[in-house]
Amino acid sequence: MGIKYSKDEIMQYVAEEDVKFIRMAFCDIYGRQKNISIMPQELDRAFEYGIAIDASAVPGFGGETHSDLLLHPDPSTISVLPWRPEHGRVVRMYCGITHPDGTVFESDTRTLLKKTAEEAAKSGVSFAFGPEMEFYLFKRDENGEPTDIPYDRAGYMDIAPEDKGENVRREICLTLEQMGVTPESSHHEEGPGQNEIDFRYSDPLKAADDCLTFRAVVNTIAARNGLYADFSPKPLEGQPGNGMHINFSARGGERKDLMPAVIAGILQHVREMTLFLNTTENSYRRFGSKKAPRYVSWSHENRSQLIRIPAARGSYRRAELRSPDPLCNPYLAFSLMIYAGLDGIKRGLTLPPAADINLYTAPQEVTGRFAALPESLEAARDVAQKGEFLRTCLPESVIKSYLG
């Protein structure tokens, strides 16, 4: 709906606009969206006390003991689900999670990001993020099950009729707009059936919420068109993988340009963070080809780098982290980037020289000068296990869940 609503305004809206179901949405520790639906008569209780859930079956939320948790809706995140009926509407709100005694649930990554952004603001730094998420569209078989047959064979920025995804992307963009997410651009990507939609820069919490909304909308609209949306990092062998390129910026009022120190901080800690940015074994098969990075490097010039600084001026000046993929938990990804950036500022880190070379074709004597990203999920776990940075910014329960 795009407007910040209060609890009382939500109650009035639900009563006047024929809302029959309220989806209380949250995500598990790995970034997969979950929800429980309540009826309008339960909404006052939801705001006052929270809605109880059994967390024992939610990945990363603990075992059977002390498994009751409470969901508390954030009224500013209300959005109508446009694909549901006009009469008997369905709305969705993202939630914070607490224990029954009111203490924050330590593995609630949305609240973690909220606190991280507040910490940054207290130190005089504001961050903003603009994710670019890629996905493939595959056909379904006669039983409605997904196949690995791409919806089209078009290439980068092709147009119809080769690009069959044009109308699907249009429907996705219009649906996102109705839900308060503003798309900036959309186009066919390099792979057959591969698409990309970018949405507007936002503060950290809204940007992460928008990521969850985006994945839900893409999955829903694809299914309505008889297709399957695949966000996995490497759906097809020999074809480009799906990245979640994260554009980011940091400002500090009248302070000097903070971006060099922020970028240096992310470069310093990115190997340790990789386990949380690339969460499946498949993630590591994407690295090192088709515009996906392998080395810890930065440049203004080309897309073989881990961090690229796109051509832009003024308020559009930003950097782009190119290693994450769309299966990561955006709340964790943005939290880690903020903490790494703040560490860069605090320690006055300076950027290493720019790598203005093509690292895909450079000889080994050149690439050997750069640290490499972990080459497997096991290697990423090993780097995370040995590092100290993660323990300064993530709860032990979150780290343990990822270390397995």
matplotlib code that plots the C-alpha trace (Angstrom):
import matplotlib.pyplot as plt

x = [0.0, 3.1, 2.0, 3.1, -0.1, -0.6, -2.3, -5.7, -5.6, -5.0, -8.0, -10.2, -8.9, -9.6, -13.1, -14.0, -12.3, -13.8, -10.5, -11.1, -7.6, -4.5, -1.2, 1.4, 4.6, 8.1, 11.1, 13.1, 16.8, 17.7, 15.4, 12.5, 9.2, 6.6, 3.2, 0.2, -3.3, -5.6, -9.1, -10.0, -11.4, -7.9, -6.1, -6.5, -5.0, -2.1, -1.2, -1.7, 0.0, 1.2, 0.1, 1.6, 3.4, 5.1, 8.6, 10.0, 9.4, 10.8, 14.4, 16.9, 14.3, 15.3, 13.9, 10.8, 11.6, 10.6, 9.2, 6.4, 7.1, 5.0, 4.6, 4.0, 2.8, 4.6, 1.6, 3.9, 4.4, 0.7, 0.1, -2.9, -2.1, -3.4, -3.8, -6.4, -10.1, -11.3, -14.2, -12.8, -9.4, -6.2, -3.5, 0.0, 2.2, 5.8, 6.3, 8.8, 9.3, 9.6, 9.6, 6.5, 8.2, 8.6, 12.3, 13.4, 13.9, 17.6, 17.2, 14.7, 16.9, 14.4, 14.8, 18.6, 18.7, 16.5, 18.9, 22.0, 20.6, 19.8, 23.4, 24.7, 22.4, 23.7, 27.2, 26.0, 26.0, 22.9, 23.0, 20.8, 20.4, 19.1, 19.1, 19.1, 17.6, 17.9, 15.7, 14.9, 11.4, 11.0, 8.0, 5.9, 5.0, 1.4, 1.2, 2.2, 5.6, 8.6, 10.9, 14.4, 13.0, 13.5, 10.5, 12.4, 15.8, 16.3, 19.5, 20.5, 18.0, 16.3, 12.7, 9.6, 8.9, 12.2, 11.7, 8.6, 9.0, 8.1, 4.4, 5.3, 7.8, 5.2, 2.7, 5.3, 6.2, 2.5, 1.9, 4.9, 3.8, 0.4, 2.3, 4.4, 7.6, 8.8, 10.5, 13.2, 13.9, 13.3, 14.9, 15.8, 19.1, 21.9, 20.6, 17.7, 14.6, 16.6, 15.2, 16.1, 14.0, 15.7, 13.8, 14.3, 16.9, 15.6, 16.6, 17.9, 14.7, 12.4, 15.0, 15.1, 11.3, 11.1, 13.3, 10.9, 7.9, 9.7, 10.4, 6.8, 5.4, 7.6, 6.8, 3.1, 2.9, 5.0, 2.7, -0.4, 1.2, 1.8, 5.6, 8.1, 10.4, 13.8, 16.0, 18.7, 22.3, 23.1, 19.9, 21.5, 25.0, 27.0, 24.6, 24.8, 23.9, 21.4, 23.0, 21.6, 23.8, 23.5, 23.9, 24.8, 25.7, 26.6, 26.3, 27.4, 25.9, 28.6, 31.4, 33.8, 33.1, 32.6, 32.4, 36.1, 36.3, 32.9, 34.0, 37.4, 35.6, 33.4, 36.5, 38.2, 35.4, 33.7, 35.4, 34.1, 30.6, 30.3, 28.6, 25.7, 25.7, 25.9, 24.1, 24.0, 26.6, 25.2, 26.2, 29.9, 29.5, 28.4, 31.6, 34.3, 32.4, 29.5, 29.9, 30.1, 33.2, 35.9, 38.4, 38.3, 38.8, 37.1, 37.0, 35.2, 35.4, 34.2, 31.9, 34.6, 35.1, 33.6, 32.7, 32.0, 31.5, 29.0, 29.1, 26.9, 27.0, 25.7, 23.0, 23.1, 26.7, 26.9, 28.9, 27.7, 28.5, 28.2, 28.8, 25.5, 22.8, 19.0, 18.6, 20.4, 18.6, 18.6, 18.2, 21.5, 23.2, 22.5, 23.3, 26.7, 27.5, 26.6, 28.8, 31.7, 31.3, 31.2, 34.3, 36.0, 35.0, 36.0, 39.5, 40.1, 40.7, 41.9, 41.0, 43.6, 44.5, 41.7, 41.8, 41.2, 41.7, 39.5, 40.1, 38.4, 41.2, 44.1, 47.0, 47.6, 50.6, 48.1, 45.1, 47.4, 47.9, 44.2, 42.5, 39.8, 36.3, 35.7, 35.3, 32.7, 30.1, 32.4, 35.3, 33.0, 32.0, 35.6, 36.4, 33.4, 34.3, 37.8, 36.9, 36.3, 34.2, 31.0, 30.9, 31.0, 27.8, 25.6, 24.0, 25.7, 22.4, 22.5, 26.1, 25.6, 22.7, 24.8, 27.8, 25.7]
y = [0.0, 2.2, 4.3, 3.9, 2.9, 2.8, 0.0, 1.9, 2.7, -1.0, -2.0, 0.5, -0.5, -4.2, -3.4, -1.1, -2.9, -6.4, -8.0, -11.6, -13.0, -11.4, -13.2, -12.8, -13.3, -14.0, -15.9, -18.8, -18.4, -19.2, -16.5, -18.7, -16.9, -18.5, -17.3, -18.0, -16.6, -15.1, -13.8, -10.1, -10.7, -11.9, -8.8, -6.8, -9.7, -9.9, -6.3, -6.5, -9.8, -11.5, -14.7, -17.9, -20.3, -23.7, -23.0, -26.5, -27.3, -24.0, -24.5, -22.8, -22.0, -24.7, -28.0, -29.2, -27.7, -24.0, -24.0, -21.4, -18.1, -15.0, -13.1, -9.3, -7.6, -4.5, -2.2, -0.2, -3.3, -4.0, -4.9, -6.4, -9.6, -8.5, -12.0, -12.9, -12.0, -8.4, -9.5, -11.2, -9.6, -11.0, -8.7, -9.4, -7.9, -8.8, -9.6, -9.4, -12.6, -12.8, -15.4, -15.6, -13.4, -10.6, -10.9, -10.8, -14.2, -14.3, -16.0, -13.4, -12.0, -9.2, -7.7, -8.3, -6.1, -3.5, -3.2, -3.2, -0.3, 1.5, 1.0, 2.4, 5.5, 6.1, 6.2, 8.7, 6.4, 5.6, 2.7, 2.0, -1.1, -1.9, -5.6, -7.0, -10.5, -12.9, -16.0, -18.5, -19.3, -23.0, -24.9, -27.3, -30.8, -32.1, -32.8, -29.2, -30.3, -28.1, -29.2, -27.9, -26.7, -22.9, -20.8, -19.3, -19.2, -15.5, -13.7, -10.6, -7.7, -9.4, -8.4, -10.3, -12.6, -14.2, -13.0, -14.8, -13.6, -10.0, -10.3, -12.2, -9.6, -6.9, -8.7, -9.1, -5.4, -4.2, -6.6, -5.3, -1.7, -2.6, -4.0, -0.9, -2.2, 0.1, -1.7, 0.4, -1.9, -5.4, -7.3, -10.7, -11.9, -13.9, -17.4, -19.1, -18.3, -16.0, -12.7, -9.8, -7.2, -4.4, -2.4, 1.0, 1.8, 1.7, 1.7, -1.7, -3.1, -2.1, -3.4, -6.8, -7.0, -6.1, -9.1, -11.5, -9.8, -10.0, -13.8, -14.5, -12.4, -13.9, -17.5, -16.7, -14.9, -17.6, -20.3, -18.4, -18.4, -22.2, -21.7, -22.4, -19.6, -20.9, -18.7, -21.3, -20.2, -22.6, -24.0, -25.1, -26.5, -24.4, -21.4, -18.2, -18.6, -16.5, -13.7, -11.3, -8.3, -5.9, -2.2, -0.3, 3.1, 4.7, 8.4, 10.2, 13.7, 16.3, 13.7, 12.9, 10.2, 7.0, 4.6, 3.7, 2.6, 0.8, -1.1, -1.9, -3.3, -5.6, -6.8, -7.5, -9.7, -11.1, -14.5, -15.0, -13.7, -15.9, -18.8, -16.5, -14.9, -18.3, -20.9, -24.0, -26.2, -25.1, -21.5, -22.3, -23.7, -20.3, -18.5, -17.7, -17.5, -15.8, -12.5, -14.2, -13.3, -15.6, -13.3, -10.6, -7.5, -4.3, -2.1, 0.7, -1.1, -4.7, -7.4, -10.0, -8.2, -9.0, -5.3, -3.1, 0.7, 1.5, 4.7, 7.2, 10.6, 12.4, 10.6, 7.7, 6.9, 3.4, 0.1, -3.3, -6.6, -9.3, -12.6, -13.2, -15.3, -15.1, -17.9, -16.0, -14.4, -10.7, -9.6, -11.4, -10.3, -6.6, -6.9, -8.4, -5.8, -3.0, -4.4, -4.9, -1.4, 0.1, -1.8, -0.4, 3.1, 2.6, 1.2, 3.6, 0.9, 1.9, 0.3, -1.9, -0.9, -1.4, -4.6, -3.0, -6.3, -9.2, -11.8, -14.5, -14.4, -13.1, -15.6, -17.4, -15.1, -12.2, -13.9, -15.5, -12.0, -12.0, -13.9, -16.2, -16.7, -20.2, -22.9, -25.0, -24.9, -26.9, -24.4, -21.5, -23.2, -23.6, -20.0, -18.9, -21.2, -19.8, -16.2, -13.7, -11.1, -13.1, -13.5, -9.7, -9.2, -12.4, -14.3, -17.7, -19.5, -18.1, -19.0, -22.5, -23.1, -22.2, -24.1, -27.3]
z = [0.0, 0.2, 3.2, 6.9, 8.8, 12.6, 14.5, 14.7, 11.0, 10.2, 12.3, 10.5, 7.1, 7.8, 9.0, 6.0, 3.1, 3.5, 4.6, 5.6, 6.2, 7.6, 6.8, 9.5, 7.6, 8.8, 7.5, 8.8, 9.6, 5.9, 4.5, 3.4, 3.9, 6.3, 7.4, 9.5, 8.6, 11.2, 10.9, 11.5, 15.0, 16.1, 14.9, 18.1, 20.0, 17.5, 18.1, 21.9, 22.7, 19.5, 17.8, 19.1, 16.8, 17.3, 16.2, 16.6, 12.9, 11.5, 10.3, 12.6, 15.3, 17.8, 19.0, 20.8, 24.1, 24.7, 21.2, 21.6, 20.0, 19.3, 16.1, 16.4, 13.2, 11.9, 10.8, 8.5, 6.2, 5.4, 1.8, -0.1, -2.0, -5.4, -6.7, -4.0, -4.4, -4.3, -2.0, 1.1, 0.7, 2.0, 3.4, 4.7, 7.4, 8.3, 11.9, 14.7, 16.8, 20.6, 23.4, 25.5, 28.2, 25.7, 25.0, 21.4, 19.8, 19.0, 15.6, 14.4, 11.5, 10.7, 14.1, 13.9, 10.8, 12.4, 15.3, 13.0, 11.0, 14.3, 15.5, 12.3, 12.6, 16.2, 14.8, 12.2, 9.2, 7.1, 4.6, 1.6, -0.5, -4.0, -4.9, -8.4, -8.4, -11.3, -11.9, -14.6, -15.9, -16.7, -18.3, -16.2, -17.4, -17.9, -14.2, -13.3, -12.0, -12.8, -15.7, -16.7, -20.1, -20.4, -21.2, -24.1, -25.8, -25.8, -24.8, -23.0, -23.3, -26.3, -27.2, -28.1, -29.8, -28.8, -25.3, -24.1, -20.5, -21.4, -20.3, -17.2, -16.1, -16.8, -14.6, -11.9, -12.0, -11.9, -9.0, -7.1, -7.6, -6.0, -3.0, -2.4, -4.1, -6.9, -9.8, -11.6, -14.6, -16.0, -18.9, -20.2, -18.9, -20.7, -20.0, -21.8, -19.9, -17.5, -16.3, -14.0, -12.2, -10.2, -7.6, -6.1, -3.5, 0.1, 3.7, 4.9, 6.5, 3.6, 1.0, 2.8, 3.2, -0.6, -1.4, 0.4, -1.3, -4.7, -4.4, -3.4, -6.2, -8.9, -7.7, -7.7, -11.0, -12.7, -11.4, -12.6, -16.0, -15.9, -15.3, -12.6, -11.3, -10.2, -8.0, -7.4, -8.1, -11.0, -12.5, -15.8, -16.4, -18.8, -18.5, -16.3, -12.7, -10.8, -8.8, -6.3, -7.0, -4.0, -4.7, -1.5, -0.3, 3.0, 4.0, 7.1, 6.9, 6.5, 6.9, 4.1, 1.6, 3.6, 0.6, 0.3, 3.9, 3.7, 0.6, 2.2, 5.2, 3.1, 1.1, 4.5, 5.8, 2.7, 2.8, 6.3, 5.3, 2.2, 4.1, 4.7, 1.2, -0.7, 1.3, -1.0, -2.6, -5.9, -5.0, -5.4, -8.9, -10.1, -9.0, -11.6, -14.9, -16.7, -14.7, -11.3, -9.3, -7.8, -6.3, -3.6, -5.8, -6.9, -10.0, -11.7, -15.0, -15.4, -14.0, -13.2, -9.9, -6.5, -6.0, -9.0, -8.8, -11.6, -13.5, -11.7, -10.1, -7.0, -5.1, -7.5, -6.5, -5.1, -5.2, -6.2, -4.4, -7.0, -5.0, -3.2, -4.8, -4.4, -1.9, 0.8, 3.8, 2.9, 6.5, 7.3, 4.2, 4.8, 8.5, 7.7, 5.0, 7.4, 10.2, 7.8, 6.4, 9.9, 10.8, 7.8, 8.9, 12.5, 11.6, 8.8, 6.3, 2.9, -0.4, -2.1, -5.7, -8.2, -10.3, -13.7, -15.5, -16.7, -14.0, -16.1, -18.7, -16.5, -16.1, -12.9, -11.9, -11.9, -10.2, -7.7, -6.1, -5.0, -2.2, -3.6, -2.4, -0.8, -3.5, -1.7, 1.0, 3.3, 2.6, 3.4, 6.7, 7.5, 6.9, 9.0, 11.8, 12.1, 11.8, 14.6, 12.7, 12.7, 16.4, 16.9, 14.9, 14.8, 17.6, 18.4, 17.5, 14.0, 13.5, 14.8, 12.4, 9.4, 10.5, 10.7]

ax = plt.figure().add_subplot(projection="3d")
ax.plot(x, y, z, "-o")
ax.set_aspect("equal")
plt.show()
